Amino acid sequence: MRRIKLPLALDLQVEFTDREIAIKRIDEWVDRGMRLVEVVLGPEGCGKTAWLLQSVELLRDYGFDVIYINPLNGRVYAEVGIKDLRNELYRLAQEAISQNALARIAWIAYNVINELIKARRGRIAILADDVFQVIGVRESAMYVKALLNLIEYPPAEYERVITIVATSEGVSRREIGRHTWAHLDIMWNMARDGFRQLYEQIPDNKPSLEEAWKLTGGNPRMLGNLYENRWNTDKVISDIISEKRLRTFISSLTNTEKSWLQEATENPDTLMNRERIPLMDKLVELNLIIDDIPEREEYLWIGEPPPEKDEELGIGKYVAWQSPIHREAIRKVLGETKS
C-alpha cells in the first residue's frame, strides 16, 4: 500500500503514519463485508480524514471503485472505473460548490454509488467525511439509512459494498443512536508512538516531543496549528476561543455552572452527573469534549483507544476533552471571568 502525503500545515506535507489498527479494520470489511453503515466519531483533527484518504488507496488496491467526499471542504475524489459516472460526479459536485449547496454533494455521491452498483456489480465503497455538518442533524439519520439501503436493498447484486461516515459532530451521534442503522465506533487522537513518527517529520526548531505531546494529546491538527503559528500556544488557544465563541458561551452560564466547568477542567468525569449533563451537552455541541466514552476494548475503537484515565491530557473514564488545548481555552476564559 502506497502511503499518501498529507498537508499538516500550509507549507508542510507529511507521510501518513501509524493507524495500523484502523487500517486493519478496512481489511476486515473487505474480507467479511458490512451489515451496517460504519459511523466513526472522533475529536476534530484526530486523523479521521487522513485514515479515510489512506483507505482510498487501500481499497483501490483491493479492486474497489471508491468515492470519497468531504462536502464541508468541497473535496471529492473518485477512483471509479466508469469514466462517464466519474465525470458526472465531478460535474455535479462542482455545480453544487459553485451554488454554495454543499449538502447536495452527499446525495450526489449516493446517487453515483447507486448507479455504480447497477453497472459494475463488483466491489464498491463510499467514504463520507464530515457530511453531518452540512446536511444537519435531522438529515444525518436519513443519510445513514440511505447508505444502509445500499447494503440491504441494493439496486443490483454486488460482491461487496463498504459505507463509512466519519464525523466530529457529537450531536448527530444521539440522532443516529436512536436507530439501528449504523455501527458507531470512536477514533481517538494518535497514540504516543504514532505521534512520535509524525513529530519527527516536522523540521527542527520545535519543542521537545514531551512538550508537544502534553500540548496536543496526540491530535495531529493541533500539532499542525502549533507549527503553523511558530509554536505560539497562546495564539492557537485564542483562535479556539474566537472560533467557538467561548467568551459568549461562558458568559451565558450561571456561577454554579462555571464552577462545574472549572471542576471539569481537572476531571472531565465530574460532568457525568444528573445535574451537570445539560452543561456536558453544551460542551459536546461545541465540539470541546467527547462523552459516553466506551470501554477500552480494542474492538470498540477505530485504532488504539485512549488510556482509561489521564489527568494531564484531560481524559476521564467516561468523558474526555478533545485535546489539552481545548481544555486550556476553557481555562483561559474562566480565568478572565474571575479577574
C-alpha positions as CSV (number, residue, x, y, z in Angstrom):
1,M,0.0,0.0,0.0
2,R,1.4,3.4,-1.0
3,R,1.5,5.8,1.9
4,I,0.0,9.1,0.9
5,K,1.3,12.5,1.6
6,L,-1.0,14.9,3.5
7,P,-0.8,18.6,4.5
8,L,-0.1,19.1,8.2
9,A,0.2,22.8,7.7
10,L,0.3,25.3,4.9
11,D,3.9,24.7,4.0
12,L,4.4,21.2,5.3
13,Q,3.4,17.8,3.8
14,V,3.8,14.7,5.8
15,E,3.6,11.0,5.1
16,F,0.6,9.0,6.6
17,T,1.8,7.4,9.7
18,D,0.6,4.9,12.3
19,R,-3.1,3.9,12.4
20,E,-2.2,0.3,11.7
21,I,-5.1,-1.0,13.8
22,A,-7.5,1.3,11.9
23,I,-6.2,0.2,8.5
24,K,-6.7,-3.5,9.6
25,R,-10.4,-2.7,10.1
26,I,-10.6,-1.8,6.4
27,D,-9.0,-5.2,5.7
28,E,-11.7,-6.9,7.8
29,W,-14.5,-5.1,6.0
30,V,-13.0,-6.1,2.7
31,D,-12.9,-9.8,3.8
32,R,-16.3,-10.0,5.6
33,G,-18.3,-7.2,4.2
34,M,-20.6,-4.9,6.3
35,R,-24.0,-5.5,7.8
36,L,-24.5,-1.9,8.9
37,V,-23.1,1.5,8.0
38,E,-19.9,2.3,9.9
39,V,-20.1,5.7,11.6
40,V,-16.8,6.9,13.0
41,L,-16.8,9.6,15.7
42,G,-13.7,11.3,16.9
43,P,-12.2,14.6,18.1
44,E,-11.7,17.4,15.5
45,G,-8.3,16.9,13.8
46,C,-7.7,13.4,15.3
47,G,-6.9,11.9,11.9
48,K,-10.2,10.6,10.6
49,T,-9.7,12.3,7.2
50,A,-6.1,11.0,6.9
51,W,-7.3,7.5,7.6
52,L,-10.1,7.8,5.0
53,L,-7.8,9.1,2.3
54,Q,-5.3,6.4,3.0
55,S,-8.2,3.9,2.9
56,V,-9.0,5.1,-0.7
57,E,-5.5,3.8,-1.7
58,L,-6.0,0.5,0.1
59,L,-9.5,-0.1,-1.3
60,R,-8.3,0.7,-4.8
61,D,-5.6,-1.9,-4.4
62,Y,-8.3,-4.4,-3.4
63,G,-10.1,-3.7,-6.7
64,F,-12.8,-1.4,-5.3
65,D,-14.5,1.5,-7.1
66,V,-14.1,4.2,-4.4
67,I,-15.8,7.6,-3.9
68,Y,-14.5,9.9,-1.1
69,I,-16.4,13.1,-0.3
70,N,-15.9,15.9,2.2
71,P,-18.7,18.4,1.5
72,L,-17.5,20.7,4.3
73,N,-14.3,21.3,2.4
74,G,-15.7,20.8,-1.1
75,R,-13.5,17.8,-1.7
76,V,-14.4,14.9,-4.0
77,Y,-12.2,12.0,-5.1
78,A,-13.3,9.2,-7.3
79,E,-11.4,6.1,-8.2
80,V,-14.2,4.8,-10.5
81,G,-13.8,2.5,-13.5
82,I,-16.7,4.1,-15.4
83,K,-15.5,7.4,-16.9
84,D,-18.9,8.8,-17.6
85,L,-20.0,8.3,-14.0
86,R,-16.8,9.8,-12.6
87,N,-17.2,12.8,-14.8
88,E,-20.8,13.2,-13.8
89,L,-19.9,13.1,-10.2
90,Y,-17.2,15.8,-10.6
91,R,-19.5,18.0,-12.8
92,L,-22.5,17.9,-10.3
93,A,-20.2,18.3,-7.3
94,Q,-18.6,21.4,-8.9
95,E,-22.0,22.8,-9.7
96,A,-23.1,22.3,-6.0
97,I,-20.0,24.0,-4.8
98,S,-20.5,27.0,-7.1
99,Q,-24.1,27.4,-5.9
100,N,-23.0,27.0,-2.2
101,A,-25.2,23.9,-1.9
102,L,-22.7,21.7,-0.2
103,A,-25.3,19.4,1.3
104,R,-26.1,18.2,-2.2
105,I,-22.7,16.7,-2.6
106,A,-23.6,13.9,-0.1
107,W,-26.6,12.9,-2.1
108,I,-24.9,13.3,-5.5
109,A,-22.3,10.8,-4.3
110,Y,-25.0,8.5,-3.0
111,N,-26.7,8.5,-6.4
112,V,-23.5,7.8,-8.3
113,I,-22.8,4.9,-6.0
114,N,-26.3,3.6,-6.7
115,E,-25.6,3.7,-10.4
116,L,-22.2,2.1,-10.0
117,I,-23.8,-0.9,-8.2
118,K,-26.1,-1.3,-11.2
119,A,-23.3,-1.0,-13.7
120,R,-20.3,-2.8,-12.0
121,R,-21.9,-5.3,-9.6
122,G,-18.5,-5.6,-8.0
123,R,-16.6,-4.0,-5.2
124,I,-17.7,-0.5,-4.3
125,A,-17.1,1.9,-1.4
126,I,-18.3,5.3,-0.4
127,L,-16.3,7.2,2.3
128,A,-18.2,10.2,3.5
129,D,-16.2,12.7,5.6
130,D,-17.8,15.5,7.7
131,V,-21.2,15.2,5.9
132,F,-23.3,15.7,9.0
133,Q,-22.1,19.3,9.5
134,V,-23.5,20.3,6.1
135,I,-26.7,18.2,5.9
136,G,-27.7,18.8,9.5
137,V,-28.5,16.6,12.5
138,R,-32.0,15.6,11.4
139,E,-31.0,14.6,7.9
140,S,-27.9,12.7,9.1
141,A,-30.0,9.8,10.2
142,M,-31.8,9.8,6.8
143,Y,-28.5,9.7,5.0
144,V,-27.2,6.8,7.1
145,K,-30.5,4.9,6.4
146,A,-30.0,5.6,2.6
147,L,-26.5,4.2,2.8
148,L,-27.8,1.2,4.7
149,N,-30.2,0.6,1.8
150,L,-27.2,0.2,-0.5
151,I,-26.2,-2.8,1.7
152,E,-29.6,-4.3,2.4
153,Y,-31.6,-3.4,-0.7
154,P,-29.2,-2.7,-3.5
155,P,-30.4,-1.9,-7.0
156,A,-28.5,-4.9,-8.2
157,E,-26.4,-7.8,-6.9
158,Y,-22.8,-6.9,-5.9
159,E,-19.7,-8.6,-4.5
160,R,-19.0,-6.1,-1.7
161,V,-20.2,-2.6,-0.6
162,I,-18.4,-0.6,2.1
163,T,-20.0,2.5,3.5
164,I,-18.1,4.7,6.1
165,V,-19.2,8.0,7.5
166,A,-16.7,10.0,9.7
167,T,-17.7,12.9,11.9
168,S,-16.6,15.1,14.8
169,E,-20.2,16.3,15.2
170,G,-21.2,14.8,18.6
171,V,-24.8,15.9,18.5
172,S,-25.6,13.7,15.4
173,R,-24.4,10.7,17.4
174,R,-27.6,10.9,19.5
175,E,-29.8,11.1,16.5
176,I,-28.1,8.1,14.8
177,G,-28.0,6.2,18.0
178,R,-31.8,6.3,18.2
179,H,-31.9,3.8,15.2
180,T,-30.3,0.5,14.4
181,W,-28.9,1.6,11.0
182,A,-25.3,2.1,11.9
183,H,-22.4,0.7,13.9
184,L,-20.7,3.5,15.8
185,D,-17.0,3.4,16.7
186,I,-14.7,6.1,18.1
187,M,-11.3,7.1,16.8
188,W,-9.1,8.9,19.3
189,N,-6.0,11.1,18.8
190,M,-2.8,9.3,17.9
191,A,-1.1,7.0,20.3
192,R,2.3,8.1,21.6
193,D,4.4,6.1,19.2
194,G,2.5,7.1,16.1
195,F,2.6,10.7,17.3
196,R,6.3,10.5,17.6
197,Q,6.5,9.3,13.9
198,L,4.5,12.4,12.9
199,Y,6.5,14.7,15.1
200,E,9.8,13.5,13.6
201,Q,8.6,14.7,10.1
202,I,8.4,18.3,11.4
203,P,11.5,20.5,10.7
204,D,13.8,21.5,13.6
205,N,13.3,24.5,15.9
206,K,10.4,22.8,17.6
207,P,9.6,22.0,21.2
208,S,10.5,18.6,22.7
209,L,8.4,15.6,21.9
210,E,7.2,15.5,25.5
211,E,6.1,19.2,25.4
212,A,4.4,18.7,22.0
213,W,2.6,15.6,23.4
214,K,1.4,17.4,26.5
215,L,0.0,20.3,24.4
216,T,-1.8,18.3,21.7
217,G,-2.6,14.9,23.4
218,G,-1.6,13.3,20.1
219,N,-4.0,15.5,18.0
220,P,-2.4,15.9,14.5
221,R,-4.3,19.1,13.6
222,M,-3.3,20.8,16.9
223,L,0.3,19.8,16.1
224,G,0.0,21.4,12.6
225,N,-1.6,24.5,14.1
226,L,1.2,25.0,16.6
227,Y,3.8,24.5,13.8
228,E,2.0,27.0,11.5
229,N,1.8,29.5,14.4
230,R,5.5,29.0,15.2
231,W,4.7,27.2,18.4
232,N,2.8,30.2,19.8
233,T,0.4,28.3,22.1
234,D,-1.4,31.5,23.2
235,K,-2.3,32.2,19.6
236,V,-3.7,28.7,19.0
237,I,-5.7,28.9,22.2
238,S,-7.0,32.4,21.3
239,D,-8.1,31.1,17.9
240,I,-10.2,28.3,19.5
241,I,-11.8,30.9,21.9
242,S,-12.7,33.1,19.0
243,E,-13.9,30.3,16.6
244,K,-16.1,28.6,19.2
245,R,-17.2,31.9,20.8
246,L,-16.2,30.7,24.2
247,R,-16.5,34.0,26.0
248,T,-20.1,34.3,24.9
249,F,-20.7,30.7,25.9
250,I,-19.2,31.0,29.4
251,S,-20.9,34.4,30.0
252,S,-24.2,32.6,29.5
253,L,-23.5,30.2,32.4
254,T,-24.6,30.6,36.0
255,N,-21.9,30.8,38.7
256,T,-22.7,27.3,39.6
257,E,-22.3,26.1,36.1
258,K,-19.0,27.9,35.9
259,S,-17.8,26.1,39.0
260,W,-18.8,22.8,37.4
261,L,-16.9,23.7,34.3
262,Q,-13.8,24.6,36.4
263,E,-14.0,21.2,38.1
264,A,-14.3,19.5,34.6
265,T,-11.0,21.0,33.6
266,E,-9.4,19.0,36.4
267,N,-11.6,15.9,36.0
268,P,-14.0,15.7,33.0
269,D,-15.8,12.7,34.6
270,T,-17.4,15.2,37.1
271,L,-19.7,16.1,34.2
272,M,-21.3,12.7,34.2
273,N,-23.8,13.7,36.9
274,R,-27.5,14.2,36.5
275,E,-27.4,17.9,37.3
276,R,-24.4,18.6,35.1
277,I,-25.5,16.7,32.0
278,P,-27.1,19.8,30.3
279,L,-23.7,21.6,30.7
280,M,-22.0,18.5,29.2
281,D,-24.4,18.5,26.3
282,K,-23.4,22.1,25.5
283,L,-19.7,21.2,25.5
284,V,-20.5,18.3,23.1
285,E,-22.3,20.7,20.8
286,L,-19.3,23.0,20.8
287,N,-17.0,20.0,19.9
288,L,-15.0,20.5,23.1
289,I,-15.5,17.1,24.7
290,I,-16.4,13.5,23.8
291,D,-18.9,12.0,26.2
292,D,-20.1,8.4,26.8
293,I,-16.7,7.0,26.0
294,P,-16.9,3.2,25.8
295,E,-14.7,0.6,27.4
296,R,-11.1,0.5,26.2
297,E,-11.6,-2.8,24.4
298,E,-9.9,-2.6,21.0
299,Y,-12.8,-3.9,19.0
300,L,-14.9,-0.9,20.2
301,W,-12.5,1.6,18.6
302,I,-11.1,2.5,15.2
303,G,-7.4,2.4,16.1
304,E,-5.8,2.4,19.5
305,P,-8.1,3.6,22.4
306,P,-7.0,6.3,24.8
307,P,-5.9,5.4,28.4
308,E,-8.8,4.8,30.8
309,K,-7.7,8.0,32.7
310,D,-5.0,10.6,32.0
311,E,-5.5,13.8,34.1
312,E,-2.6,15.5,32.3
313,L,-4.3,15.2,28.9
314,G,-7.8,15.7,30.2
315,I,-9.0,12.1,29.6
316,G,-11.5,10.5,32.0
317,K,-13.1,7.1,32.0
318,Y,-16.4,8.4,30.5
319,V,-15.7,11.9,29.3
320,A,-12.6,13.5,27.7
321,W,-11.5,16.9,26.4
322,Q,-10.9,16.6,22.6
323,S,-7.3,17.9,23.2
324,P,-5.4,19.6,26.1
325,I,-5.6,22.8,24.1
326,H,-9.4,22.7,24.1
327,R,-9.3,22.4,27.8
328,E,-6.8,25.3,28.1
329,A,-9.0,27.5,26.1
330,I,-11.8,27.0,28.6
331,R,-9.4,27.6,31.5
332,K,-8.3,30.9,30.0
333,V,-11.8,32.3,29.6
334,L,-12.8,31.1,33.1
335,G,-9.7,32.8,34.4
336,E,-10.7,36.1,32.7
337,T,-14.2,36.0,34.3
338,K,-12.7,35.9,37.8
339,S,-10.5,38.9,37.3
